Amino acid sequence: MQAADFDFQLPPEQIAQFPLPDRTASRLLCLEGASGHWQDRGIRDLPGLVMPGDLLVLNDTRVIPARLFGTKPTGGAVELLIERVVDARRAWAHLRASKFPRAGSRIVLEGGGTLIVGERDAGLVEVAVEGDESLPALLERVGHMPLPPYIQRADEPTDRERYQTVFSAHPGAVAAPTAGLHFDQALLEQLVAKGVTLGTLTLHVGAGTFQPVRAEQLAEHRLHAEQVEVSATLCEQIAATRARGGRVVAVGTTVVRALETAAQDGELRPYAGETRLFIHPGRAFRFRVVDALLTNFHLPRSTLLMLVCAFAGRERVLAAYDHAVAAGYRFYSYGDAMWITPAPGVRP
């Protein structure tokens, strides 16, 4: 298939620039993969869509304040976006400047602190903190929340809390697992009271999640690597869910990629490492773990939209997107969501 097969038209005013005051106030478009039928509902209807015995899997990564602003010794402005933390002192970052700084040069950060520029590799540059302060402490002190490029405003203090799930636990992401933004503690407790089990995994979302597929042929695209951890405890929860006839519900495409990565040899096993799994229609891929999906609306030509299309069928998903546009749904990270069940034949 081609990247152009995943285009759709979206009025810019439907790209959500701010979150709603209430996390659970978003709309929810329910798509039945078997028939292609959809229904307009709300996130608060989620307890009526899951069943007792289901397992809801959440991505507990925590977004770090990964955007930094500073100046070179010449006075030129520099913007950095941390992509991957190496250790307490070093990280790989995207860097924007009128002229790229040389290795060994210093960047003085707004708010105080200095980074030393290191080697470059694959479009990233290694940076190291100068002085006694750790990188996590530096980011917490002077970093900005890395809002996506389609949010056309500077980050605000409220984004520190709202561009973060209420169950975030392990710092390392530079983008939020946005399907999880719709939950507050009360909704989670309501689901548990109904008999739904909660499970967690960690996938640290990278900045590459926003990059469109630039290769026209999907087979030529290489997905960015992201760090994943699927625990033995979660694998046991999934086995118990299967034994009682429940469903595994993925909250977000990051959860889908993590679970299906851990099951690539045909059986779900604990996994810790990188994933580059690119799930898209036209590929000989069968979903082995996920039975239902809660996800936000995604960018045209994005790998996330392609994953959703692989799960529920391209024509059905794009028709539902056309309806969402016409019905005025809010799109992308701070936007509304979809509840999706699989198309026939996508599961073994």
N, C-alpha and C positions, 0 to 999 in steps of 0.2 A: 504494500500500500504506500501511498504518497502522503507527505505532510499536508498538502493542499486538501486532502480528504477530511481534514479536521479543522477547517475554517468555519467561523460563524460571525455574524455581524452583531456588534454590541454597541449601543449608544454610550458614549463616555459618561453621561450622567448616571448610568446604572452601576458604575464601579464605585463601591462603597468607600468613602474617604474616612469615615469615622465609625466606630462600633455603636450599636444601639445601647442605650442606657442599661437595659436589662439583657443579660446574656441569653436568656431563654425566650426572648421576644421575636427571634428570627422566624421567617417563614420556612416551610419544609415542603419541597416538591417530591412526592412519592412516585417512583417509577417501578412498575412491575415488569421485570425483564422478560418474563415468559410471554406476556401479551403485548407489551409496549404501552399499556394503559397508564395514565398518570392521574394524580389527585393532588389538589392544593390543600396543604395542612400547615401545621406549625410545629416548632420544636417541642412545645409542651405536649404534643400528641404522641411523643416517642414512647411513653409507657404503654400506649395502646397498640404499638407496632411490634414491640418485642414480646416474647412469651416467657413464662416461668420456665427455668431450666436453660435459657439462653446464656451465653457468655459474651459480655461486652469487653472488647480489648481496646485499651487506651495507650497512646504514646506519651510516656511521662517525661520526655525531654523538656529541658528548660531553655528558653531563649536567653542568650547573653547579650548585653548591650555592646554590640560588636562593631558599631560604626564610630570611627574616630576622625577628628579634624585636626590639622596641624600645619606647620610651615617648615620648609627646607631652610638651611642656612642662608640661602640667597633671598629668602622672603617669599618664595613661591608657595602657593597653597597646595595642600595635599589632603586627599580624602582616602581613608582606608576602611575596608570591610573585612573583618576577620572571617576567614573561611573555616579554618581548622586549628584548634589549639593543640600544640605539640606537647608542652609541659608547662610548668608554673612560670616559665620565663619567655617562652617562644611560641610563635604561631605563624601559620601561612595566611596571607591576606591578599585581597585584591587592592590595587593601589591606583589612584587617579591623580595625575599631576600634568602640568603643561610640558614638563620634561622629566623623564623618569630619573629618580635619584640614583647615584652610584652606590655600589656595595661599600659598606663601611661608613656611609654618611648618616647623619642624625636627623630625625624629625622631632621637632618640639611640638607637643600636643597642646591644644586649647584646654585650659584647666590645670595644666602642669603635668610634667612627665616627659620622658624622652624615649624614643624607639631608635634602635640601630638597624639599618637596612642590611640584609644579608643577600643570599643568592636568589636567583629567579628560576622558576621551573613551571612549565605548562601554564603560563599566564598568571601565576601567583608569585609573591615575593615573601621570603622569610623575614620576619622582624623579631627583635629581641628587646626586652625592657632593660633600660640602663638604670642602675641604682639598685636599692634594696627592695623596692616594692614588687610584689608578685603581679603577674599579668591579670589574674582574676580580680585582684584588688584595684588595679589600674582601670580596668574596664568598668567596674562598678562605680568608680569615682568620676570618671570623665567620659565614659562611653555613652553613645546614644542607641536607642532601640532601632534595629535595622528594619524599618518598615519597607515593604515591597516597593519596587520602582513605580508601580501604577498608582500608589497613594501619593498624590501630588501636594504634599505638605511636609513640613518638618515634624519630627516626633515631638510629642508633648509629655509632660510628667505622667498623665493618666495612661499613656501607652505602656509604661513599665508594668502596669497591672493587667491591662486589657489585652495586650498582645502576648498573653501568657495564659495557659490553661490553669484551672484551679488545682489540678492534680500534678503539675510540673514538679519534678524532683531532681533531675540530673542535668546540670548545666552543660551546654555544648552546642545547641542549635543556633543558627543565624536566621532562621525563619520559623514561624510557629506552625505546629500541626493544627491547621485552622479548623478542622471539623470539631476538635476538642474545645474550641473557644465558646461553643454554644451551651456548655454544661456549667451549672453552678452546683454547690453542695446539696442543695435541696432536691434538685432533679436526680442527682446520683443516688441520694437516699431513697427517693421515690422508686427508682428502678430496682434497687436492692430489696425494698419492701415487697415488690411484686414477685420476687424470686429470681431475679437476674443476678448472675455472678459477675464481678468486675475482675479483669486481669490487666496487667500492664507489661509493656515492653519498652525498649528505648531505641529510637532512631533519631540521630542528630541531623536535622534537616539542614542542608547546605544551600548556599546562594544559587547554585545551579538549578534549583527547583523552578526558578522563574524563567529560565532560558528556553525559548522556543526551539523546536527541532529545525535546524537550518539545512540539513541534508534532505533533498527532496524525497529520496528513497529511504524509508524507515530503517531498512536493514543496514544502512551506512552510518546511522547515528550511534554514538557511544555515550552512554549515560554517565554522569558524574558519580563518583563514589561517595557513599555516606556510611557512617559508622552505625552498626546495629548490635543490639544484644537481646536475644530471646532466651529466657531463663528456663531451667528445668521445671520450675514451679508452674510457669505458664503452659509448658507442654503437658504437664500433668492435668492442669485445669481443662485444657482442650480435649484430652483423652476422656476425662470424666464427663464433659459436655456431650461428646459423641455417644458415650455409653448410655446416657439418660435420654438421648434423642433430641438434645437441644441444638441450637445453631450457634456458630461462631460469627459474631457481628464485629466487623472492623470499623473503628472510628477513625476514618481518614485513609487516604491512599498510602501514607507512610506505613501504617499498620499492615496493609495488604502486602506491600513490598517486603516488609520484614518477615512476616509469617511465611509467605511463599518462597522467600530466599531460604528460610530454615527448613523447607520441605522439598528442596530441589532434587534430592536423590530419591524422592518418592515417599519418604516417611519424615514426619515432623520430628526434629531433634533440636536440642539446645544449640544456639549458635551465637558466636561473638566474633565480629570482624567487619569487613566492608561488604557492601552490596552495590552492584551495578545492574541489578536486574531491571530490564526494560520490557515491560508487559504491554503489548499492543495487538490490535487485530491483525490478522494475516500471518501471525506467528503461531507455530505449533505449540500452544501453551494451554495447559489445563489448570484451573485453580484447584488446589488440593486441600486448602484449609478454610477459606472464607466463604460464608454462606449468605451474608448480607453486608451492605456497606452504607455508612453514613459519611457524606463528603460534601465539601463546598463546591461551588461552580468554579471551573478552571479556565485558564487562558487558551485561546485558539492555538493550535499546533503544539500544544504542550504535551509532555510525556504523561502528565497526570490525567488530562482529558483522554488520551489514548488508552490508558489503563482502564478508565471507567467504561470506555467504549468496548474494550475487550471483555469486560465483565457482563455488560447488559446489551451489547449490540450497538454498532455505530449508528445505524439509522434510527433506532429507538432513542438513543441518548441525544443525538443532534435534534431530533424532533422535539424532545422534551426541553432542550435548551431554547429552541425557537419559541416554544410556549412560555418559558420563563422570561424571555426578553419581552414578549408581547404583554405578559401579565405584570411587568414592572418589578420583577425580583431584583434584589441587590446582589452584585457579583463580587467574587474573589474573597480575599482574606477576611475582611470585616463584613462580608455579605451573608446571604441566606444559604440554605443547605438542601441536599437531596438525600432521600432514603431510597436505596436501590437494591432490588433482588436480581439474581443472575438470569441471564438468558439460557434457554435450553442448550445443553451440550457443553457448557463451559466447565462443568465439574466432572470428574471421573465417575 
